[in-house]
Amino acid sequence: MLISVIIPTYNSALYIEDTLNSVFGQGWNDLEVIVMDDGSTDNTLSLLRSLAEKESRLHVFQQPNGKPAKARNNAIRKAKGEWIAFIDSDDIWLPRKLDYQLAETIKYNADLSFTNGYVCLNNNMELRDHLFMVEQRIYEGEEGVQLFHQQNRIPTSSVLVKAEVFRNYGYMPEYPEYPMYCEDYLFWTRLLNKGCRFIGLEKPLLLYRVHSESTIGDEIRLLPPLIQVLFLLPGVRAIQWKQHLEKTTQRYIELLTERNQMSDLGPLVSPILRSLYASWKATLLSVAWTISNRLFVSLFWRMREYKS
């Protein structure tokens, strides 16, 4: 059974060979690896082409820089496998991931599976102290959608999905039409909303590389796209969704306040307030925003409703 492994890459010459070694070391012979270089400016492409000369299962392509979702989609269109597996170009699969995961996915009659993994801080791939906390459970129907409204539960580098899912339901939302960084979250939730069945596997089979400790700057960059994607998620916006939006907004406000950048919240204020609160409360907070950022923050902290 052919598995197509999809790897988007951009300036990953330091890590891509280790990633490929973990894939080809799986012991799964019926395999093709499709790497889509997203316009790298370092020696990633030349390194990949050199590696492909020695490994017939490695197929290397290049596109103008279009960001990860476009790179994944373009690679998937070249795939021949019955199953699609994702891994990013700096992550590592632990041994026997593919055969274990495929067997479990078929056993539970799932369209998509994902596994637990270790979050390896500061480039230390021997560090196994932090887990993604993936639960062993089925996600499907409205209950599954609501659980994904609560949070994104999938480490993308652990995903195994039927190739027919893309033929039946389309491909990942792409930047710039959709916010970058969280397009995978939107895609998973769309699939659940359209009737796909997921299985989460609690066994850790992924090493997720974090190049350095998280910084305030990184969080500030990532939180606005998450808020924007929350507005796009399909399904009924019940309390799980509102808790997620309020919690994310709260964290964004904390970081903006620390950096004295509260004006950056401006474009999101109105949709956040309309989505979370009754009209009178949304109006009061909107007026507070026009008067003073400090007044808005003070009222927001007092008037929160969806504390998790």
Residue pairs with C-beta under 8 A, 6 or more apart in sequence:
1 30
1 81
1 82
1 83
1 102
2 30
2 31
2 32
2 80
2 81
2 82
2 83
3 28
3 30
3 31
3 32
3 81
3 82
3 83
3 84
3 85
3 98
3 102
3 160
4 32
4 33
4 34
4 76
4 79
4 80
4 81
4 83
4 84
4 85
4 163
5 23
5 31
5 32
5 33
5 34
5 85
5 86
5 87
6 34
6 36
6 72
6 75
6 76
6 79
6 84
6 85
6 86
6 87
7 16
7 19
7 20
7 23
7 33
7 34
7 35
7 36
7 75
7 86
7 87
7 88
7 89
8 35
8 36
8 38
8 68
8 71
8 72
8 75
8 88
8 89
9 16
9 35
9 36
9 37
9 38
9 40
9 44
9 48
9 71
9 89
10 37
10 38
10 39
10 40
10 44
10 65
10 68
10 71
10 89
11 40
11 41
11 42
11 44
12 19
12 40
12 44
12 89
12 90
13 40
13 42
13 43
13 44
13 47
14 90
15 89
15 90
15 209
16 35
16 44
16 47
16 48
16 89
16 90
17 47
17 51
18 92
19 87
19 88
19 89
19 90
19 91
19 92
20 33
20 51
20 55
20 58
22 87
22 92
22 93
22 94
23 31
23 33
23 87
23 93
24 31
24 33
24 55
24 57
24 58
25 95
26 93
26 95
26 96
26 97
26 98
26 99
27 95
27 96
27 99
28 98
28 99
31 57
31 98
32 57
32 59
32 79
32 80
32 81
33 55
33 57
33 58
33 59
34 59
34 61
34 75
34 78
34 79
35 48
35 58
35 59
35 60
35 61
35 75
35 89
36 61
36 62
36 63
36 71
36 72
36 74
36 75
37 44
37 45
37 48
37 60
37 61
37 62
37 63
37 71
38 63
38 65
38 66
38 67
38 68
38 70
38 71
39 62
39 63
39 64
39 65
39 66
45 60
45 62
48 58
48 60
49 60
51 58
52 58
52 59
52 60
59 78
61 74
61 75
61 78
63 70
63 71
63 74
66 74
66 174
66 175
67 174
67 175
67 180
68 88
68 180
68 183
69 172
69 173
69 174
69 175
69 178
69 180
69 183
69 184
70 174
70 175
72 86
72 171
72 172
73 171
73 172
73 174
76 84
76 163
76 166
76 171
79 163
81 163
82 162
82 163
83 102
83 160
83 161
83 162
83 163
84 159
84 160
84 161
84 162
84 163
84 165
84 166
85 98
85 159
85 160
85 161
86 156
86 157
86 158
86 159
86 161
87 93
87 157
88 156
88 157
90 209
90 211
91 157
91 206
91 207
91 208
91 209
92 125
92 206
92 207
92 209
93 157
93 205
93 206
93 207
94 204
94 205
94 206
94 207
97 115
97 158
97 205
97 206
98 160
100 203
100 205
101 113
101 115
101 158
101 160
101 201
101 205
102 160
104 113
104 199
104 201
105 112
105 113
105 160
105 199
108 138
108 197
108 199
109 197
110 138
110 197
110 198
110 199
111 161
111 162
111 165
111 191
111 196
111 197
111 198
112 159
112 160
112 161
112 162
112 165
112 188
112 191
112 196
112 197
112 198
112 199
113 159
113 160
113 161
113 198
113 199
113 200
113 201
114 134
114 153
114 154
114 155
114 158
114 159
114 160
114 198
114 199
114 200
114 201
115 134
115 155
115 158
115 200
115 201
115 202
115 203
115 204
115 205
115 206
116 131
116 132
116 133
116 134
116 155
116 158
116 201
116 202
116 203
116 204
116 205
116 206
117 131
117 132
117 134
117 155
117 157
117 158
117 204
117 205
117 206
117 207
117 208
118 127
118 128
118 129
118 130
118 131
118 132
118 204
118 206
118 207
118 208
119 130
119 131
119 132
119 208
119 210
120 126
120 127
120 128
120 130
120 207
120 208
120 209
120 210
121 127
121 130
121 210
121 213
122 210
122 211
122 212
122 213
123 209
123 210
123 211
123 212
125 207
125 209
128 204
131 204
132 155
132 204
132 206
132 208
134 153
134 155
134 158
134 200
134 201
134 202
135 153
135 200
135 202
136 200
136 201
136 202
137 199
137 200
138 144
138 197
138 198
138 199
138 200
139 147
139 148
139 153
139 192
139 197
139 198
139 199
139 200
140 192
140 195
140 196
140 197
140 198
141 192
141 195
142 235
142 236
144 192
144 198
145 189
145 192
145 193
145 234
145 235
145 236
146 235
146 236
146 238
146 240
146 241
147 153
147 240
148 185
148 188
148 189
148 192
148 233
149 189
149 233
149 235
149 237
149 238
149 240
149 241
149 244
150 240
150 241
150 243
150 244
151 244
152 182
152 184
152 185
152 188
153 200
154 184
154 185
154 188
154 200
155 206
155 208
156 184
157 206
157 208
158 205
158 206
165 191
165 196
169 190
169 191
169 194
169 196
172 183
172 184
172 187
173 183
173 186
173 187
174 183
175 183
178 186
178 229
178 232
179 224
179 225
179 226
179 228
179 229
180 225
181 221
181 222
181 225
181 226
182 222
182 225
182 226
182 228
182 229
183 229
185 226
185 229
185 233
186 229
186 232
186 233
188 198
189 233
189 234
189 235
190 234
191 198
192 198
192 235
193 234
193 235
216 255
216 258
216 259
219 251
219 255
220 252
220 255
220 256
220 259
220 261
220 264
223 248
223 251
223 252
223 255
224 252
224 264
224 268
226 248
227 245
227 248
227 249
227 252
227 268
227 272
228 268
230 241
230 244
230 245
230 248
231 271
231 275
233 241
235 241
237 275
239 306
242 275
242 276
242 305
242 306
243 306
243 307
243 308
245 272
245 275
245 276
245 306
246 276
246 304
246 305
246 306
246 307
247 306
247 308
249 268
249 272
249 276
250 300
250 304
252 265
253 262
253 265
253 297
253 300
256 262
256 264
256 265
257 297
262 293
262 296
262 297
263 293
266 289
269 285
269 286
269 289
269 296
270 286
273 281
273 282
273 285
273 286
274 282
276 282
276 305
276 306
277 285
277 303
277 305
281 303
284 299
284 303
285 296
285 299
285 300
285 303
288 295
288 296
288 299
289 296
